[in-house]
Amino acid sequence: MIDLHSHLLYSVDDGAATLEESLALARVAVDDGIRVAVMTPHIHPGRYSNVRSGLESRVDAFQSELKEHGIPLEIRLGGEVRLSVESLELILDGEIPFLGTVDGYRIMLLEFPHQIIPVGSQQFVDKLLQLKIRPLIAHPERNKAVMAQPEKIHPFVDSGCWLQITAGSIAGRFGETSRKTAVTLIQNEWAHVIASDAHNIDHRPPILGEGRDAVAELVGEKIAWQMVRDRPARILGLE
């Protein structure tokens, strides 16, 4: 399996704090059947000052540590980009790490605030699409506005965004409302991929298998594997 959203890279955000934590998380991911994981540190100007040029060497160093410790996990660099004017400036400056390119569009993991879909979000997304950047919206099933009214995310799907569901949501780790919202998005065929959004061992581990199994029960094995393997592979150019 391929995990497109994780916070395994140590000492860059609210995920792993130390190399030891990062290595422990990587071992859990491998044990779950994850072979490739994208490091997606928060890129949130004013809170986390991460940029592409500062992250590349850190990912290379972590890949070397994984090899040295015999952990067969291939890692890539991405970023979880907060919707903001400042983030758009980073995009224009070439400081955003994209997940990959599909059909001429660079794929960017985009995060909305957890409480709302901000005014101007559609215009922000439209600007990205004009720049040939396709937003992959992170964990919409955990956004309180979407949890209250799942149809609020549909205009973004219509405009060309993809949705990333958290595996733990569909498995019930984030509560029943989040689980039901995830089910709705998947059954409506609005969701594109599943990822772990892993932050730690105890509460938010790098596990995709339970989410894949839950999706398989809902819509079948074929779509479940598309969401954790085939579509992520296409985004990363691993087909």
ABEGO torsion letter per residue (X at the ends): XBBABBBABBGABABBABAAAAAAAAAAAAAAGBABBBBBBBBBBGABABBAAAAAAAAAAAAAAAAAAGBBBBBBBBBBBBBBAAAAAAAAAGABBBAEBBGGBBBBBBBBBAABBBBGAAAAAAAAAAAGBBBBBBGAAABAAAAABAAAAAAAAAAGBBBBBBAAAAAGAAEAAAAAAAAAAAAAGABABBBAGBABAAABBBBAAAAAAAAAAAAEAAAAAAAAAAAAAAAAGAX
